[in-house]
Amino acid sequence: MLELDIIKQHVRLEPDFDEDDTLLDTYATAAHRYVENHAGRTLYATETEIPTDSEGTITDEHALVLDDDLTTAMLLLIGHWYENREAVAMGTTATQVPMAVEALITPYRHFHFD
């Protein structure tokens, strides 16, 4: 969903450095799922990707289109995971998902009331 070039720019890698491309793609997929799970909504790259029925009516009423806030949240997650590759970093201060991620995603949450 996020282009590898913007991810590399965010984590300060040269565009031609490709040794970590698979790892960055994995983190990008995980960040996508993180946003979807936290928001309780399905994330689409563009409005045209939102599914519609034969009459053109949107069938996913809680669809979420990637915007700058969500892109930033995903980049923050990817950068955090790229820098902190283990669940626990011994000998350093504790690290956790950046609070900014929660602040960026929370306004998009959909609460299911069944």
Secondary structure by P-SEA (a helix, b strand, c coil): cccaaaaaaaaccccccccaaaaaaaaaaaaaaaaaaaacbbbbcccccccccccccccccccccccaaaaaaaaaaaaaaaacccccccccccccccaaaaaaccccbbbbcc
